[in-house]
């Protein structure tokens, strides 16, 4: 261990709470929610089948 310490007046970004997001804003940025499981094989995806 080191004897030196680092002090900062600004909180770390990974411990700060994330701002809330409006669902309509999330939809505009990312689009509709997608299922995690793929719907078809590679050929079906290439041909645009669902």
Secondary structure, DSSP 8 states (H G I E B T S, - for coil): --S-----SS--TTTS------HHHHHHHH-S---SS-SS-HHHHHHT--
